[in-house]
């Protein structure tokens, strides 16, 4: 198995991890802003984008994080700043627990729920599967639908706060990758089986940011009990579950202040909520 990645810029390394059904292109709008101050390493997780799938399916969060650690070791990334979106945000937090992150910025992280059986909430699982089936059902008409701003809004409002602002090419690439990635169901199962715990073991700066228009995770699915006390907790206006596409400048600022800024000592004491 090979992991595809793109490395750009120079400075402190920022490892960028996408979410379920996504790929490294999801960071395209923020990378030019980040590389003004840092180096970015954007990866395609196994079975997504240009990365091949594992021979043994990765249906467990621990194994997914193991694969990223292997990638980090192979590329001499001892303790980069780790930024993740959705399932990638959960992975970023897990890497910090293992002592492999200088800082963490988790954008719309999965795993913050609390349920009786510790599986992801029914709403989260149902929302994902309905979105996947709907996109598949409309596959033959996806191009004409995505050519219009109204069509992009209708098809992508579950994950983006301002889907109409995407270009046709960006929207088509996002939907095509969502439907064609062989690893999507394995990662969806990994995210569904468990939750993030023991965040008190993290001793580095952490930023958790959810979009105000996030329809993939409801407010009750964003619990703070497991994050460490030094966590900066933010709410991003006008943004959905994938905020990088909704407001690149805002998200780049959150990332840089939580990574390069934090490592330079510019970090607020205690938890902070910004609406």
N, C-alpha and C positions, 0 to 999 in steps of 0.2 A: 504494500500500500504506500502511496506517496501523498504528501500533503502539499497542495499548491499554496503559494504565498506571494505577496508582493511587498517589497521593502523599499521605502522611499524616505528621503530627507536625511538629516543628520542630527545628532544630539542624543538626549536620553531616550531609550527605546520604549515605544508604546505598542503593546501587543493587542490587536483588535480581534475580538471574537464575535461572530454573528450569532443569530438565533435560529430556532427551528424553521426550516423551510427557506432560509436565506442563504447568502453567500457573500464573499468579500466585497463585491460591488456595492453593497449597501452602505459602505463607508466613503464612497467616492465624493460625496458633497462636502465632507468634513476634512478629508485628508489634506487637501491643499492648504487649509487653515491650520492644521496641526503641524505640518512640516515646516512652518515658519519658525517653530521653536523646538521641534523634536523629530525623532525618527519614528516612522510607523511601519509595523509589520502586520499586514492584514492577511488572515488565513481563510482558506476554505476548509471547513471541518470535514471529516470523512464522509463521503457519499454526497457532498454538496459541491456545486460549482465545478472546478477542474480537479478536485481531489477524488481519488478512487475510494471505493468502499472497503472496509475490512472484511477479510474472509469470514470471521466470526462477527455476527451483528453486534453493534454497540448499543445495547438497550439498558444501560446502567450508567448513571451519572459518574460514578467512581471511575469506570473504565474510560469514559469520554475524557475525563480530566487526566487520567493516566496517559492517554494518547497525546494530549497537549503538552504534558511534561516531557514526553519523549521528543516531541518536536523542539521544545525549548532547549533540551540537552544537546540535541543534534546541531542547533544553531547558536550555541553558547549564549543563551539567554538565561542567565542565572536568576535574576530578580528584576524583570522588567516591570514597568507600570502596566497593569492589565485592565483593559476596558472591554466590557461585554454588553451585549444587548439581548434581552429576553432570556432564553436558555443560556446564551453566552455570558450574561450577567451573573447567573447562578454559578457557572463554571469559574468566572473570575473570583468570586468569593471563596470558592473551594480551593483555588490555587493559593489565595492569601492564607487560608487555614494551614496549608502545607508549608508555609514560609517561602513561597515562590513568587510573591508580588511585592514590589516596592510600595505601590499604592493600588487602590481599586476604584474604578468608576463603573457602577452597574446601572445601566439604563433600562428601565422597565424589567428588572430581573424576575424570572420565574422562581418558584420555590419558597416564597415568603408566606404561603398559606399555612393554615393549621386545620387539619381535618381529623376525624376520628381514626381513620385507617392510614393517615399520612399520605394517601394518594392525592394527586391534584384534584381540586374541586370539580364537580360534575360540569359546572358551567364552562370551565376552562377547556375540558376535554370535548364537550359538545360543540363549543364555539369553533375549535380547531377543525373537527371532522366535518362540520357543516360547511365551513369555509372551503375546505379541500374539495368536498363533493360538488359544491356550487361552481367552483372554478373549473372543475373537470367537466361538468355538465355544459358549461358555456364555452368549452375549449374551441369549438369550431367557429365561434363568433367573437373570440377574444380580441382579435385585431381591430375589427370595426368598433367594438365596444370601447377599447382603450384609446382609440383615436380622438374621442371626445372627452372634454373635461367632466361632463356629467357621468359618462361611462366609467371613467377612472375613479370618480367619487363613489359610485355605486359598488364597484367591484373591490375597492381597496380600503374602504372606510373602517374596516375592523382593525386594521393595523396602523393606519396613518391618520393623523389629524387633519392634514391638508392634501389629500391624494390628488386633487385637481391641479396642484402646483407641479406635479411630476411631468416630465416630458413623456411623449408616447414611447420613446425608446427605453427610458428608465422603467416605465410601468410594464412594458412588454417583457423586458429582461427579468424583472422581479416576479411576475406571474409565471413565466416559462420555467424559471428555476424552481419555484415553489412546486410546480406540477411534475417536473422531470427529475428531481433529485432522488436518487435511489436510497439515500439515507434518511429520508424525511420521517418515515414511520418508525424507524428504529430510534431516532432522537426524540420523537414525540413520546414514545413509550418510556424512554429514559427520564424525560422531564415529568411524566405522569406518575412514576413510581418513587415517591418520596417527597422530601422538602428540605430546605436548607436549615441546618441546626449547628449549634456550638459556635456561633459567630463570636462569642466572647474570647475565643482563642486567637482572634485576629488582633495584632498589635500595630497595624499600619493604618494610615489615613484611608477612610472609606467614604465614597460618595454614592448614595442611592438616589436616583432621579426617575420619577414617573411622569409621563405626559398627562396633562389634565384631561385630554380627550382619549385616553387609553381605553379602548373597548374590549381588549383581549383580557385584561385583568381588572376586575372591579375593585373599589376601595377596600372591601373586606378581604381581598386576596393579597393585600400589601401590608402585612403585619411587621412590626418593628422589633418584636421580642428577641429575635435571634441575632440582630446585628450588634456590633460592639458599640460601647458608649461614645466613642469618638466619631461616630458616623454623622456625616452631613447629609440630611434628608431633604430633597428638593422636589418641588412640583413645577413642571415646565408648561407654561401657558401655550395654547395653540398647537400642542404636540400630542401625537398618538403613541402607540406602542413602539413604533420605530421612529424616534424623534429626530434622528440624523437627517432624514429626508424633509421633515417639516420645518425645521429652523436650524440650518447648519451653523450659523454664526453663534447662536445661543448654546448649542450643544458643544461646539468646539471650545467655547469659553469655559463651560462646565468641566470639560475633560482636562483642559490645560491647567485650570486652577486647582483641580483635584489631583493632578499628577505632578507636572513640573513645578507648579506653584507650591504644592504641599511638600515636595522634597526639598524646596528651598526654605522651608520653615514658615511659609505663609498659610497657616491653617487655623481655622477657628476652634477654640476649645469647646468640647461637648457637641451635642447634636444641634443641628440647625435646620429649620424648616423655612423654605422660601416659596411663596406662592407666585 
